Amino acid sequence: MKDVKDIAFIVQARLSSERLPGKMIKPFADTTLVDIACEKVLNSKVIPKENFYLSVYDDVLVDIGKKHGINIYHRSEASALSEGPMQEVMEWHDRLPHKYVVMISACCPLLKTETIDSFVQAYLDSEHRGMFAVIQKKNYFWNSNRDLITEWPKCDVLDTKRVGVTYEAAHCLYAGRMDLIKDSIWMGEVPFTKDDPVIHVVDEEEVFDIDYPWQFTVAEALYKEKR
């Protein structure tokens, strides 16, 4: 068991995305992606507000955090522009007074507060140092050598209902120990093992991730429909 007071909850955002610059503040269903992420965390029944940080560099993002009355971790420009190493991207790892961290992506506007809470509670209840959100898939997959890595079902038709379950990274919720980041360990050792980090299954519909303009358009339409 972990104490929720020992966990920092971080939404990290920047304006320098190469594939869709400024997507965090681009108008999205009369709001923005970063506003949506902040509001969902603030609506949590599990996350203490005092443990919630918006990690940003750009003034416009700082202002959004202040509008919501949440803690601001002021990233350096180098961190906001960095693609690695992880110690630079996650420069707060040795500066915030918490043992663990849960990161919540602002690129998944369909992610529900209840799903965030379920992930956090599972992490609190676990003995594992890391946790990673995944989606369940039932399909056929091949590796880079074109070897089938999904066990072929005992049937003569391509029936995905009979295929075994595999899991795909959801890229929305992550948890790990702060002190391991300095050793380049994020969530668990690489390559990951079965329980390092442990995986947590979430609904695929909620984790539609925005990287490209077309995904922004689709996500906005879905968000408006569900709202």
Secondary structure, 3 states (H helix, E strand, C coil): CCCHHHEEEEEECCCCCCCCCCCCCCCECCECHHHHHHHHHHCCCCCCHHHEEEEECCHHHHHHHHHCCCEEEECCHHHHHCCCCHHHHCHHHHCCCCCEEEEECCCCCCCCHHHHHHHHHHHHHCCCCCEEEEEEECCCCECCCCCECCCCCCCCCCCHHHCCCEEEEEEEEEEEEHHHHHHCCCCCCCCCECCECEEEECCHHHHCCCCCHHHHHHHHHHHHHHC
